[in-house]
Amino acid sequence: MSIRLEVFVSEPPCSGGRLLLKLIEKIKEEYRNKIEVQIYRGVCQRLKEYEIKASPAIIIDNDIRIIGVCPSEETLKEALREAGV
């Protein structure tokens, strides 16, 4: 069973969003079948559903985990561990 990871970045992405997209690619390679990644760019309905007002943002299994900054690789991995990955 994979954990759902939703990533929100502005369009065009800010510097934090660009860093986050690169980090997500690295994480996808490392965690392969353990996570399911969905990337949202710009304003979208899903962003409104979570009532997120800043980007970049990361949602792990419907839980807002990181908002407004690109996390370090270790911080993101810790958030995934806490979610059961």
Secondary structure, 3 states (H helix, E strand, C coil): CCEEEEEEECCCCCHHHHHHHHHHHHHHHHHHHHEEEEEEECCCHHHHHHCCCCCCEEEECCEEEEECCCCCHHHHHHHHHHCCC
